[in-house]
Amino acid sequence: MSDPHPLAGSLACPACRGDVDLAAGAATCTRCAKAYPVVHGVPWMVEGHLGAEDDHFETVSLDVIHYINHHKDPWRLFTRGVEEDALAHILAGLDGSRRVLDLGGGPGFYADRLRQAGKEMVVCDLAKHFVMKGSLLFPQQSYAMGDATTLPFRDASFDGVVCFRSMIYVKDLPKALKEIHRVLRPGGRLCFMDRNRWSPLHWWKYRTGQYNSTIGEFPFYFTQPDLGRKLEAAGFPDTRWTGDHVCFPLLFPIPSLMKPGLRLKASQALARLLPRFSFYLVAHARKP
């Protein structure tokens, strides 16, 4: 008798929110009978083709997969050595969270770091190449292909949700935040880290034409007041901002060349002086 799928009892139909039964190589909704494929153990919980944005995601993901296949340390593609510090503080924000969803987690590099720290990780991403490659790289964690605005999980399925640099690719952020609120258990924690629109570096890159993608373009980056309002509207009344834990890569190159401990202290000092202009915003929210 084969072991049950690690996501058995957790999936929900994106179309009708019915429970999903995982059996015989398919994920079938018990309410509307819609069937979703399960490819090499990964449920593809997306309805049809998403159009130009889907094509963009797949093109980008293939480029990343090529990088992963040809470099010994692909972790640096995602971090450039500066986000280990932020990960440590986000991990602290997940204190008490056992089962955690990495939303927009790509191949799962961040999730693997959290898994090594004792979390039970589930990675959900819209790009099928990411989730398929990740399931081969990190078989110890679970993967599902899904859309942030119609998460394929049952209510109250997770103790924590993390979003590492992924929500700029979501056009309907309020809807995605409501979905995150839905899949969190009462008392569950959301840790959100993404680009700060008020960062001088982001502004300079935009003005010099370095941000030319139609998805994730500079105008979609976040500001603390706007993100705070969206979080509150989604059901997260109290948000803690940890700007003093955010690194300033490239804008202040010296911290990026320091050892992690010294880099963190320098970053904290810079962020206290310029909290609204940090490279990343880091928000910690809790579902009541």
MIDREN-6351 format. One line per 4 residues: number of its first residue (from 1); their letters; for each residue x, y, z of C-alpha. Coordinates in pm, 1 decimal. Last residue first. Layout:
NUM = A = X:Y:Z ~ ...
// end
This chain:
288 = PKRA = -686.2:3719.5:1478.1 ~ -467.9:3651.1:1172.2 ~ -119.9:3786.1:1235.4 ~ 99.8:4018.5:1030.3
284 = HAVL = 476.7:4058.7:1000.9 ~ 586.3:4297.1:725.9 ~ 929.0:4330.1:568.4 ~ 971.9:4606.3:312.1
280 = YFSF = 1282.5:4573.5:99.9 ~ 1551.3:4810.4:-29.3 ~ 1500.0:5048.7:259.7 ~ 1386.8:5403.6:189.7
276 = RPLL = 1112.1:5441.0:449.1 ~ 1334.2:5338.3:739.6 ~ 1626.0:5571.8:660.2 ~ 1822.2:5617.9:984.7
272 = RALA = 1686.5:5303.9:1148.3 ~ 1744.2:5119.9:819.2 ~ 2107.8:5223.4:809.2 ~ 2172.0:5103.3:1165.5
268 = QSAK = 1994.9:4773.1:1106.5 ~ 2190.4:4718.6:786.8 ~ 2519.2:4778.7:962.6 ~ 2426.6:4531.2:1236.5
264 = LRLG = 2311.2:4273.0:982.5 ~ 2624.8:4311.7:773.6 ~ 2842.4:4266.7:1080.9 ~ 2676.9:3933.3:1159.5
260 = PKML = 2662.4:3819.6:796.1 ~ 3028.3:3897.7:715.6 ~ 3061.8:4219.6:524.0 ~ 3057.3:4265.9:147.2
256 = SPIP = 2683.7:4342.8:124.5 ~ 2717.5:4596.8:406.1 ~ 2977.2:4787.1:195.0 ~ 2761.6:4805.7:-115.7
252 = FLLP = 2509.5:5061.0:14.7 ~ 2265.6:5094.9:-274.7 ~ 2386.5:4755.0:-397.2 ~ 2225.7:4565.9:-109.7
248 = FCVH = 2050.8:4761.7:168.5 ~ 1950.4:4487.2:409.6 ~ 1623.6:4486.2:603.0 ~ 1609.6:4401.9:972.9
244 = DGTW = 1559.4:4759.1:1094.7 ~ 1262.2:4782.8:861.9 ~ 1082.0:4523.2:1067.9 ~ 724.5:4637.6:1024.5
240 = RTDP = 465.3:4488.8:1258.3 ~ 114.1:4467.3:1120.4 ~ -202.3:4472.3:1329.2 ~ -549.5:4450.8:1176.6
236 = FGAA = -482.9:4162.2:935.1 ~ -826.9:4094.7:786.1 ~ -779.2:4168.8:415.6 ~ -862.8:4537.3:464.4
232 = ELKR = -585.1:4563.3:724.5 ~ -332.6:4407.6:487.2 ~ -435.4:4642.0:206.5 ~ -399.9:4946.6:431.3
228 = GLDP = -53.8:4836.2:545.8 ~ 55.1:4777.6:188.0 ~ -42.1:5133.7:97.4 ~ 128.3:5291.7:398.9
224 = QTFY = 447.2:5080.0:366.2 ~ 499.7:5139.5:-2.4 ~ 501.0:4856.7:-251.2 ~ 628.9:4793.4:-601.8
220 = FPFE = 372.1:4783.2:-884.1 ~ 502.3:5106.5:-1038.3 ~ 846.5:4937.1:-1068.4 ~ 737.6:4662.6:-1307.1
216 = GITS = 654.6:4319.7:-1164.5 ~ 481.1:4210.6:-1482.6 ~ 502.7:4430.0:-1793.0 ~ 880.1:4400.1:-1771.8
212 = NYQG = 1086.1:4708.3:-1849.7 ~ 1262.7:4772.9:-1522.0 ~ 1621.7:4860.0:-1618.3 ~ 1508.8:5167.2:-1812.6
208 = TRYK = 1730.0:5422.4:-1637.6 ~ 1437.2:5579.2:-1451.4 ~ 1325.0:5239.5:-1322.0 ~ 1670.9:5142.9:-1201.2
204 = WWHL = 1707.4:5479.4:-1026.6 ~ 1368.5:5444.0:-851.9 ~ 1455.5:5092.8:-736.8 ~ 1786.2:5217.8:-598.4
200 = PSWR = 1627.7:5516.8:-427.6 ~ 1396.9:5280.4:-232.9 ~ 1051.5:5436.1:-211.3 ~ 894.4:5155.0:-412.0
196 = NRDM = 1003.3:4900.8:-152.9 ~ 1051.8:4554.4:-294.6 ~ 910.5:4255.0:-111.4 ~ 907.4:4061.8:215.0
192 = FCLR = 581.1:3940.3:370.6 ~ 557.2:3718.3:676.2 ~ 201.2:3609.9:752.1 ~ 125.8:3442.3:1083.9
188 = GGPR = -154.5:3215.0:1197.7 ~ -347.5:3303.0:1513.0 ~ -662.9:3156.6:1364.5 ~ -548.6:2914.2:1091.1
184 = LVRH = -431.6:3063.4:765.2 ~ -589.8:2951.5:437.6 ~ -851.6:3228.5:440.1 ~ -611.6:3510.9:533.4
180 = IEKL = -385.9:3411.9:244.2 ~ -688.4:3419.1:14.0 ~ -777.5:3765.8:140.5 ~ -419.4:3875.5:69.8
176 = AKPL = -445.2:3738.9:-285.1 ~ -769.0:3929.2:-346.5 ~ -615.1:4254.3:-222.3 ~ -305.1:4189.4:-440.8
172 = DKVY = -491.1:4162.2:-769.9 ~ -201.8:4201.4:-1016.9 ~ 20.8:3944.5:-850.3 ~ 379.1:3961.1:-977.9
168 = IMSR = 477.5:4215.7:-711.4 ~ 365.4:3951.0:-461.8 ~ 670.7:3729.3:-509.3 ~ 968.8:3884.5:-332.0
164 = FCVV = 945.9:3630.6:-49.1 ~ 587.6:3568.5:56.5 ~ 561.1:3352.3:368.7 ~ 246.2:3193.7:507.7
160 = GDFS = 213.2:3046.5:855.7 ~ 12.4:2799.5:1063.1 ~ -147.3:2657.0:751.3 ~ -464.3:2477.9:636.9
156 = ADRF = -723.3:2714.1:786.5 ~ -956.5:2695.9:487.1 ~ -872.6:2436.0:226.3 ~ -600.3:2488.0:-30.6
152 = PLTT = -592.4:2557.3:-404.0 ~ -533.8:2932.2:-364.5 ~ -750.4:3136.2:-596.6 ~ -577.7:3478.6:-607.4
148 = ADGM = -232.4:3330.2:-544.4 ~ -270.9:3095.4:-841.9 ~ -160.4:2734.0:-812.3 ~ 92.9:2466.1:-898.9
144 = AYSQ = 150.0:2254.1:-591.2 ~ 468.6:2143.7:-417.0 ~ 555.3:1955.9:-97.1 ~ 889.8:1957.7:82.2
140 = QPFL = 1145.7:1678.9:132.5 ~ 1175.1:1629.9:-243.8 ~ 1391.8:1943.6:-270.6 ~ 1568.3:1953.6:-607.0
136 = LSGK = 1324.4:1725.6:-789.9 ~ 1009.0:1891.6:-650.8 ~ 1173.5:2226.1:-718.7 ~ 1215.0:2150.7:-1087.1
132 = MVFH = 845.8:2064.0:-1120.4 ~ 733.6:2360.6:-910.3 ~ 943.5:2606.4:-1106.4 ~ 863.1:2470.1:-1450.5
128 = KALD = 491.2:2485.6:-1365.5 ~ 499.9:2858.7:-1298.7 ~ 203.3:2961.6:-1081.2 ~ 377.3:2880.3:-755.0
124 = CVVM = 287.0:2703.1:-431.8 ~ 551.6:2559.0:-199.3 ~ 451.1:2360.6:111.1 ~ 699.5:2349.3:397.8
120 = EKGA = 696.4:2166.7:730.8 ~ 925.5:2394.1:934.0 ~ 1226.1:2269.9:1132.9 ~ 1501.7:2519.6:1049.7
116 = QRLR = 1610.3:2307.2:753.7 ~ 1257.6:2348.5:622.7 ~ 1297.5:2726.4:644.0 ~ 1609.1:2714.3:428.7
112 = DAYF = 1433.9:2474.9:190.7 ~ 1140.3:2712.9:163.4 ~ 1372.5:2992.6:55.4 ~ 1511.8:2773.6:-224.7
108 = GPGG = 1168.8:2644.0:-325.5 ~ 1172.9:2624.3:-704.7 ~ 954.0:2935.4:-723.5 ~ 811.9:3024.5:-382.6
104 = GLDL = 516.7:3226.9:-506.0 ~ 349.4:3144.4:-175.3 ~ 570.1:2954.1:69.0 ~ 306.5:2788.1:287.3
100 = VRRS = 409.5:2696.5:641.6 ~ 318.9:2407.2:871.7 ~ 479.0:2439.9:1215.3 ~ 430.1:2804.8:1309.9
96 = GDLG = 526.3:2874.0:1672.4 ~ 781.3:3138.9:1580.3 ~ 716.5:3246.0:1223.0 ~ 837.8:3599.9:1287.7
92 = ALIH = 1170.7:3456.2:1405.3 ~ 1199.4:3282.4:1069.4 ~ 1135.7:3618.5:906.0 ~ 1422.4:3755.5:1110.4
88 = ALAD = 1665.9:3486.2:1000.7 ~ 1549.1:3509.1:640.8 ~ 1626.7:3880.9:635.5 ~ 1984.7:3807.7:734.2
84 = EEVG = 2022.5:3534.4:473.3 ~ 1893.1:3788.9:223.2 ~ 2219.0:3955.1:121.7 ~ 2424.9:3681.8:-44.8
80 = RTFL = 2313.4:3763.5:-397.0 ~ 1981.1:3622.8:-277.6 ~ 1783.8:3452.4:-553.7 ~ 2061.5:3393.7:-803.2
76 = RWPD = 2295.2:3329.0:-510.4 ~ 2098.0:3016.3:-420.3 ~ 2199.5:2881.5:-762.5 ~ 2537.4:2775.2:-615.9
72 = KHHN = 2697.2:2520.8:-847.9 ~ 2566.8:2686.5:-1160.5 ~ 2454.7:2533.5:-1489.6 ~ 2125.8:2360.4:-1408.0
68 = IYHI = 2008.9:2638.0:-1176.8 ~ 2074.8:2901.4:-1444.0 ~ 1876.9:2705.2:-1702.8 ~ 1594.3:2667.5:-1448.5
64 = VDLS = 1596.3:3044.6:-1401.6 ~ 1563.4:3108.0:-1773.9 ~ 1282.8:2850.9:-1790.2 ~ 1105.4:3028.4:-1505.0
60 = VTEF = 1119.0:3360.4:-1686.0 ~ 966.4:3216.1:-2001.7 ~ 700.4:3027.0:-1802.7 ~ 600.0:3335.2:-1607.3
56 = HDDE = 574.9:3541.1:-1924.6 ~ 361.2:3279.9:-2098.9 ~ 126.3:3273.8:-1799.5 ~ 103.9:3652.4:-1812.5
52 = AGLH = 16.0:3638.4:-2181.4 ~ -278.2:3403.9:-2133.1 ~ -377.8:3215.3:-1817.7 ~ -413.6:2872.8:-1974.1
48 = GEVM = -661.5:2632.3:-1817.4 ~ -783.9:2620.9:-1459.4 ~ -488.7:2585.9:-1224.5 ~ -435.9:2321.7:-954.5
44 = WPVG = -148.7:2132.0:-1114.2 ~ -91.4:1876.1:-838.1 ~ 276.9:1768.3:-813.6 ~ 343.7:1395.2:-761.9
40 = HVVP = 516.4:1339.1:-1093.0 ~ 233.8:1529.5:-1264.1 ~ -101.1:1535.8:-1084.1 ~ -364.7:1658.1:-1326.6
36 = YAKA = -675.1:1846.0:-1212.3 ~ -1020.9:1691.0:-1228.3 ~ -1348.4:1883.0:-1189.2 ~ -1609.6:1671.1:-1013.2
32 = CRTC = -1801.4:1979.6:-890.1 ~ -1821.8:1880.0:-523.1 ~ -1570.3:1599.8:-462.7 ~ -1308.0:1783.4:-667.0
28 = TAAG = -1063.3:1545.8:-830.0 ~ -684.7:1562.5:-804.0 ~ -546.6:1309.3:-1049.4 ~ -282.9:1037.8:-1066.1
24 = AALD = -508.7:760.1:-936.8 ~ -604.8:940.6:-615.8 ~ -600.5:1281.5:-451.8 ~ -951.4:1382.7:-346.9
20 = VDGR = -1020.2:1755.1:-345.5 ~ -1261.9:1928.3:-110.2 ~ -1486.5:2186.6:-273.0 ~ -1374.6:2547.7:-303.4
16 = CAPC = -1577.1:2589.9:-625.8 ~ -1327.8:2671.1:-902.8 ~ -998.0:2663.1:-714.0 ~ -1085.9:2313.2:-582.8
12 = ALSG = -942.6:2260.1:-235.7 ~ -629.2:2076.9:-128.4 ~ -526.7:1998.5:229.7 ~ -665.7:1650.9:302.0
8 = ALPH = -398.4:1479.2:95.4 ~ -111.0:1723.7:45.9 ~ 157.0:1479.5:164.0 ~ 14.3:1211.5:-72.5
4 = PDSM = -71.8:897.6:121.9 ~ 193.0:623.0:138.2 ~ 148.9:337.1:-105.1 ~ 0.0:0.0:0.0
// end
